[in-house]
């Protein structure tokens, strides 16, 4: 504190000028100002104590001095903040100058493709097929790769079989173990240079020939449908190859849930992955700093950083060379700890990493879309829904029916918001501060007001995570509340407000978390505008689901005297209106009155729809099956071994099974079963284990539909199941 003048003289004119203004209180005498201020500070006076001293002494110069001290202290804090921010920028710049030998954005995209293919073959996660893959990797692939690396016999790159690639993938994710195993067994690290994934579509012909030459009794491709181990191990019992003692089966099982964490559509976006690479460099920089300072810290990555870290490790030679250059050794990758309980190693490590990151770089460590999603949902029993019976999802559909309902496509983003700090509060302000935030424009995804505490004012930081449309303004209001909620105490007061345009920030904030001071506008003209410091990040926009509601409307419901009408008029069928999120009607549907001709043709029931263009025949019950949209789709009851479970199968251009309860992505912690909810799940070659495409709340008449192609089929299916749940027994 005693070095104000020399300290300020060393800075540029923009920083010195406020201090010169302070000195003007003493006729421009810098030395006198410095001496008087530091006398008080040296004696440990706080601002209130200085005021008390002024009152006791009754000296006008002390009152002047109090203003000087207050102004000087604020100036010093501003200077200190500017220096800290400059140092943080320097640290971030040094991190971004780290040299990585591989294109990790391209590598991450390839890794995501590969993980998706493995997830379509979940027999590789456990059981006999995994054990076969383990044998083939250790006794076939590694020796073949070593021979090829020593003396290449093929011009084309090697194409690694999917099962072997999966074990190889997990082996490389323990880079120190992989390096030691390779050096011990083959004298060098076996790299992925001139090796391509089976998912890249490269010709396998030369690799297959080489494989058959080395292993004539073992097929190149593993039969994923054959889970018998009988006779399999005989091919390897006489294998004389030394191999790793590393427990690869356990290593694989630790990685089986990783894809779920990184499987949302935005993970393939360039901006998101480019930001992840930049953050990975920041992560390595923290570890480098810890080693320089002899700090033993368990640094825990967010999932975007971890994806890039994995991608780097899949290039084992480059990874080893890069990390030795950056931190002086090959960095281990510890994936053995899964306990997220508060106070445990993972939780403590993440908290310490978060604090170090924010102090070092001045930006938020948590990032929208990059955090832990929770455990994967429970899988479905899909043995009876194998892909051989699944139609081609690219088959054309009836365009007239598909165009009957036109809904605008909305884009959503996940937002992560933290209010970090506040400055320039009015003098003498008392009360608790919160920040209220809401969307200025109508937003069907986020139509409420929420509040956040300010991190610097609270014992525990608070972060808001929510979804909203990717356009429009987010309004933030700083609110002062009374410390005590007694009757007669003044109400909460809005000190100021500001706004953030999400569309303007989506490219910046989806790449890296944004951290900035925002000045607030206020009805009161403060000497300095109040400012709040926010941390904001967004995911890249993705398509939002369609939310629809059923409303039953009787044509005579508005008549006060409808009960006096003849019974035949009271029994007129009501229309079911289908409303969108904004409350606008998109279609009305009802059961039709069958003509004698239709009855003769074995048509038992029908559904008609009404839009602005008129009425349209939409579905009819033939025997035990509903034919929808001119036979584009067929709905029938699916028989199961469990008689208590009633499933429905919707087949057309795609195959959809409708299960009771919340399933897959719609599963909740307290999963609702019974008749209220049903989940429509698409099965295809891309999603052999199912993809949840719609949630039906049959009790409240609510639909959430994830895909545009399913809108009308889902509406009709929900209507039929609600009104005719036992249609398979009706003739």
N, C-alpha and C positions, 0 to 999 in steps of 0.2 A: 504493500500500500504506500510505502514511503518513496516510491520512484515514479510518481505520476508524471512530473515534468520531463525527465530524461526519457521515460517510456513513450510519452506522446510525441516528443520531438523526433523519435526514431520512425514515426509512422507518417503516412502521406497527409496532405493538407486537408482532405475531407474528414479525417478522423481528428486532427489537431484543432480544427476551427471551433468545435463546441467548447473545448477547454479554454481557448482564448477568450470566449465569451464569459466564462466563469471568472477568469482573471480580471475582466473589466470591472467587476465589483470592487476591486482593489486598485482602481486607477490603472489597470493594465500591468500591475506589478506581479509578475509570475511567481517570483520568489516568495513574496508575502502570502499570496494565495496558497501556495504549496505548503508553506510553514504552518499557517493557521489550520488548514484542513487536517494536516497530518498530526498536529498536536492533539486534536480531538480523537482521531482514529487511534493514535498510539495509546491514549488513555482508556481505550475500550468503550467509548461512548457509542450508544446506538442513537438513531435519529430521535426517538422520544426523550432519551436522556439529555441530548443536546438542547431540545426544546425546554425541558425543565430547568437546565442550567441558565438558559437565556432569561427565563421568567424570574429566576432567583436573582440573577445579577442585574436584571433590568437594563441591560446594555443593548442599545440598538444595533451595535455592530455584530452582536451574537445572533440576533434575528436575521441579519443579512447573511451571516456566516452559515446559518441553518439552510437557507436557500442554496447557498453555494455548495454546501456538503451534499444536499439532496441531488442537485444537478450534476455535481461531479461524480457521485456514486453511480447515477444512472448512465452517465457518459462512459464511465469505466466499465460498467456491465455491458454496454453496447459494444465497446471496443473488444472486451473479452469474448463476447459472442461472435464478433466478426473474425477474430483470430482463430477461434475454435472451428468455425465453419470453413475457414480457409484451410486449416490443417486437415479437416475431414475430406475436403476436395482433393488435397494432395494425396491422402491415403487411398482414396478411390481411384485416382489417376494411376498410382503405382500398381494397384491391383489389376487395372485394365491393361497395363503394359506387360503383364505376365504372358509368356509365349507358350502356346499350346500347339502341338504339331499336327493335330487333326481337325477336320471340319466337323465340329461336334454337333452342329445343327443337323447336318445330313446324317450323321451317325445316330442321333436321337430319333430321327424319323424312321430310319431303318430298324432301330431297336423296337419301336412301337409296332411296326408291321410284324416283326418276328414274334413279339410277345402276344399279339392278337392271334397269330396262327397257332401258337402253343396253347392258348386259352381255348381254341376250337378243338383241341385234342387233350382234354383234361386227364386222360389216362396217363399222361406224362407227369402228372402231379403226384401220383401215388400208385402203389400196387405193382403187379407183375410187369406191366409195360415199362414202368420207370426202372425197375431192376434190370430188365433186358437192355434198356438204353444205357444204363450205367456200365454194364459189361461191354457193350459195343463201343462205347466211348473209350474206355480204358484199354481194351485189347485190340480194337480195330482202328478207330479214328486217330488216336494219338500216334501210334506207330506209322500209320499211313502219312500223316501230316509231317512227322519227323523225316521220313524217307524223302518226301517231296521237297521239303525245305533244304535238305542236303544236296539232292541232285534231281531237279525238276524233270519229270518225264512227259509232261503234257504242256502244250502251249496255252491252252485255256486255263482259267483259274479253277481251283478245286471247288466243288460244290458239296458242302457238308450236309449229310442227311439230317432231317429235322430233329430226330431223337438225339443224335450225337451233338448237334448244335446246342440243344437245350442244356445238356450236362456240361458242355464246354463253356457255355454262357455263365453258368453258376460257378464253375471252377475259377474262371477269370475274375469273378467278383470278389475273390479273396486273392488280391494281387501278390501279396508276399508269399502265400502258400503256393500259388500257381508258378511263380518264378522259381521258388526253391524246388518244387517237383520237377519242373522242366530241366533245370540245370542238373539236378541229381540224375534224372533218367536219360536225358538226351544231350547234356552238355551245353545247352543254350535255351533261351526262351523261345518257345514255339509261337510265332506271331500269326496274325490273321492276314498278313500281306499275301495277295494273290489267292485268297480264299473268299468265296461269296456265300451268302445265305441261300438256302433252298427256296426262300420266299421271293428272291429277286428275279426269277424266271430265266436264269442263265441255263444253257444246255448242260445236262448232267452226263452226257454220253461218255466223255473221256474219263470222268471221275468213276463212273460205273465200271468201265473196262479195267481201270487200275484196281478198283476194289475187288472185282471178281478174280483178278490175277493173284492178289494177296490173300483173299478169303473166299475160295471157291464154294465152300459149304455154307456161307452166310450171305443172305441177300442184302443188296445195297439199301433198299427201302425196308423199314420195319413195318410189319403188319400190325397196325394199331388196334385192330379188332380182335386179334388173337391174344388173349390174356393167359394162355397156358404156358407154364414154365417147363412142362415135360419135354425132355430131349433137348431143350434149349441150351442148358449149361454144358452139355457134353461137348459142344463146339469149343468151349473155352477151358475145360478142365485140364487139358494138356498144354495150355498156353504157357510158354516159358518166359514171356515178357515180364520184366519187373514193372510194377505200376505204383501209383500213389496210394498211400494209406489214409488219405484225407477222406472223411465221411461225406461223400458227394450226395448221398441220398438225403441226409439232413440238410445239406446246403441247398438242395433243390426245394425241399419243403419250406425253407425259410423265405424263398422267393415267390411262392405260389400266389401270394396276395398282392404283390407289388403292382401287377398290371391293373388291378381294379382301381388303385389310387391314381393312375395316370391315363385312364381310358376315356376321359371325356373328350368331346370333339376338338376343343380349343388347344389341346396338347400338341396338335399337329401344326398349329399356326406359327409362321416364321417369327412374328413379333414376340410371341410368348417364349419361344425357344431361344431367340437371340438374347432376350432378357435373362433367361435361365443360364446361358453361358457366361454373361457378365457377372451374374450373382455367384456362379461357381468360382470364377476368378477371385471374387471378394472373399469367398469361403476359404480358398487356399491361402489368401493373403493373411487372414486371421490366424490360421494355423502356423504360417511362417512367423508372424509376430510373436505368437506364443512360444515357439521354439527359441527365438532370439532372446526372449525375456525369461526363459526357463520356467514357463507356466505350464503345468500339466492339466490340460482341460480337455474334456470329452466333448468335442464340437459335434453338434447334431444338425444335419441339413434339413431344409424343407424339401418337399418332394420334387419341385422343379430343379433344385440344385442336385438332388440325388439322382434324378434321371440323367443329367449331364455327367455326373460323376461315374455312373455305370457306363455310359457311352464311352468315356475316356478309358476306363479299365478294359473295355472290350478290344482295345488296341494295346496289347500288353507291352510291347517294346517301347512304343511312344510314351505310354503312361509312366513306365519306369524311368526313362530318360528325362521326361518333363519334370517329374516330381523330385528327382535327385537334383536337378538344376534349380528348382524353385525352393524347396525346403531342406534339401540335403539328404533325403532318404526316400525310399518307396513308401508312400503313405498307405497304411492299412485301412481296410474297409470293414468295420465291425457291424455285422448284421444279425448278431446273436441276441440282442436285447429287444424285447417286445413289450416289456412292462411299462405302461404309460402312467402308472399310479403316481400321484403327487408325492414328491420327495424321493422318488426312486431315481436311479442313474440316468434314465432317458429324460425324465422331466427336468431334473437339475441341469443336465447338460444342455438341453434346449433353452432353458431360462438364461443360463450363463452365456450361451452363444448369442441369444437375442440381445442381451445387454451389451456385450462386447461389440456386436455389429452396429448397434445404434449409436454407441459412443464413438466408434472408430469412423463410421461413414456418415453419420447424421441422417440416416434414412431408416425406414421401417424394415425389419427382417421378415415379419409375416407378410404373405402376399396372397391376394385373392386367387383362389383356384389351386393353390400350391400346398394347401395344408392337408392334414390327415382327414380322410372322409369317414372314418369309422370302419368297422369290420365289413367285409363283403356280405351281401344278403345270402340267405339260405338258398342253396340250389334246388331246382325242381327235379322231380323224378321224370326223366325224359326218355326212358328206354323204349317206350312205345311210340315216340315221336321222332324216329330216326330220319335223317335227311333224305333217304332214298325215296320217300313219299312226298317230299316237299316240292311244290311247283316252282318254276323259274320266276323269280321276283321281277324280272324285266318284261314279262308278258304284257301285251297291251290290254287296256281295259276299255269299257264303253265310255267314250269321251262325253257323250250327252249326259250320262248319269254322273260322271265325275265333275262336270261343270254345273250341276244342278245347284250346288252350294259353293259360293265363292267367299272365302274368308281372307281378310288381310293377314299377311304374315308379319308377325312381330319378332323382333330380335331382343334378346335379354343379355344382361351382363351380371356377373356376381361382383358386388362392391364390398371392399373392406375399408372401413373408415375408422381412424383414431384421431381424437383431438388431443394434440401433444402438449400445447402450452398456450398461455395467454399473456399479453403485455399491454402496457399503457392503460391499466384500469384507472378509473377516476380516483382522485385522492380521497382517502378515508373510506373507500368502499368496504362494506361489510356484507356478508351473506355468502351463501353457497352458490357456486357457478355450475351450470349445466349447459350443454349445447343441444338444442332441438334441431332435428333435420327432417325434411320431407320433400316430395317432388312438387315443383311449381305447377306443371301441367298434369292433366289426368293421366294416371298410370295404373293399368289394370293389375299389374304385378306388385306394385308397392303403393298402396293408397292410404297410408297411415302416417302419423307423426311418431318419431321415436326420439329418445334422449340419450346422451352420452355424458359421462363425467369427463373432466379434463385431467389427463394423466399426471401432469405436474402438480395438481391440486389434490390428488387422491393417493391413498396408500397403495392401491392396486389399480393398474391400468385397465381400461375398458375398451374393447374393440367391437365395433358393429360389423356384422356380415349379413348382407341381404341381397336379394335379386330384384332387379327392376328393368324397365325398358332401357335400351341403350341410347335413347335420345332424351332431350329435355334438360331442365335445370334442377339441380339439387340445392335447396335453400337451407342455410345454416343460420340459426339464431342463438346468440349468447344471452342466456337468461340468468338473472340474479334472483335467488330465492332467500327469504329470511332464514336465519340460522335456527330460529325456534318457531314452530307453527302454532302460535297462540292466537286467540281471538283478538282482533284489533291490530294485529301486526300487519304492516303493509304487504300487499300481494306481490307476487313475482313480477319482475320488471324486465322487459327486453332491452338490453344495453346496445344492441346493434345486430345487423344481419348482413349476410353476403350470399353469393350464389356461385355454383360450379356448373358449367355446361359440360355434360358427360360426353357429348359427341365430339367436342373440341379436344377432349383429353384422352379419348379411348385409345389412340395409337401410342401415346406417351405412357399412360398409366397402366396399359396392359403389358408393356414391355418391362418397366421397372416401377416400383412404388414411388409415388410423387410426394415430396415433402416441401411445403412452402408456407409462408406467412400470408394471410389474407386480411386486408383491412376491412373493418366493418363500417357500414353506413348506419347513421343513427339520427334520430330526431333532435338529439342534443349535440351541440357543436362543441365537442371536447377539444382541449388544447392540442392533444395528439390523438389521432384515430386509434381506437382499440383494435388490436389484431389478435387473431388466433392462428396457431400453427397446426396444420393438419397433415396427417399421413393418409394417402389415398392410393388404392390400387384397384384395377379392374381386370376381369378376364376378357379375352376377345369375345365379341358378340356371337351368340349361337341362337338357333331358331327356338322360339318359345313354344310351349304347348298351347293347345286350344282348350279353353275351359267353357263348357256349355251347361245350360240348366234346362230341365224340363218343367213346364208349367201347364197344368191341365186347366182348360177353359171351357165351361159349359156355355152354349150359345144363349141360354136364357138366364145366366147367373145374375145379370144386372136388373132383372125384373123383380120388383117387390111382390108381385102377385103370381109368380110362377107356380106356386103350390095350388092355385085355383084352376090351372090349365088341365085339360084332359091328360090322363095318364100316358097316352102314346106320345104326347109332346114332351112330357117330363123325361121320357126315356130316350130322347134323342142323344146320339153318341156325342161325347165331347171331343174337342180337338186337343192335342198335346202340342203346345208351342215349344219350340227349341230356341232358346235365347243365347246370345253370345255374352262375352264378359261385360260389354257395355250396356247390356239389357235390351239389345235390338233383336227382333225376331228374324231368324234365318230360314226357318221352315216350320210348317205345322203338319202333324201326322195324325192319322186315326185309322181304326179298322174300318174296312169298307163293307157295304151290304152286298152279299154275293147274289149274282144273277143265276137263274136256273141253268143257263148254259155253262157257267163256270163250275157249278156243282156237279154237272154231268161229267166234266173233265177232271174230276177227283180233286178239285180245288176246295179246301175246307175253310180257309180264311184268307183275307188279303189286307194289305196295308197300303193306304194312299197318302200322298204328300201334297201339300199346297204351298206354292211360292207366289211371288208377284206375277209370274208368267202363267199361273193356272194350276190345275190339279194334275198329278202324275201318279200312275201305278208304280209302286216301289217294291212290293214283296207279296208273295203268296205262299200258303202252306199246301204242299203237295205230299200227301201221305204223312210221313214223319219228318219231312225236311222242308225248311223255308228256302224258297228260291228268291233271291234279292237282285234288284237292278238288272232285269232281263237276263237272269241266270249268270250274271258276272260273279256273284257270290252265293254260296250255299251254307246255311246254318243248320246244324244237327246236334243232337245230344251225343256226347262221347262216352262210351261205356268204359268203366274203370273197375279194377279189382276191388276197390273200396266202395261199397254200395252207398255209403253215406255221402260221398263226394260226387256232386253233379258237375260235369265238365261239358262245355259246349265247344264244338269245332266249327270255325268259320273258314271256309276254303274258297279261294278265287284266284286272283293273280298272285296271292301269297297265302301262306298257311298260318292261321291264328287259332290258338287254344285259349278259351276263357275259363280261368280258374277261380274258385271261390276264395275270398280273402285278398289281402294285400300281398303281392309277390314281387320278388326281385327288387328293382329300383323303388317300388312303392312300399316296400316293407318298412314298418316302423318298429320301434322298440317294443311297444305293446301292440302287437299285430292283431288287427281286427279280423276275425273270421266270421263265419255264419253267413246270413243272407244279405247283410248290408253292402259289403264291398265285393267286387269281382275285378280281376286283373286280366286284360287281354295280352297275350304273349305271342310274339311272332317267332316262328321257327324257320330257319333257312340254312343254307350252306354257310353263310356268313355268321349266323347265330344258331348253331346246332343245339345249344343249351338254353336258348330262348332270350328274347329281348322284350322287356315290358313296353307295350306301345299304347296302352290306355288303362285308365282306372275308372270303374263304374261304381258310383254310390247309388244303389237302387232304391234305398230308403228315402233319400233326399233329392233324387232326380238330378244328380251331378255327374258330369263326364269330364275327365281330363284326357285329352288325346294328343299323343306325341308326334304323330305323322299325318301329313295332309291327306295321303291316299286312304286313310282309315276313317276320315270324318263321317261320311255318310254310312258306310257299313257298320261303324260303331254305334251311331244313332239308332239305326234299324235294329241291331242286335240287342241293345239295351231296352228298346221299346218292346220287342218281342219277348225277351226273357222276363221282363217285368209283368207283362200282361198275360203271357201264355207259358209259364215255367214248365208245364207238363205237356208241351205240344207233341212230344214223341209218342204219347199214349193216346192222342186224339186222332180220330179218323173221320 
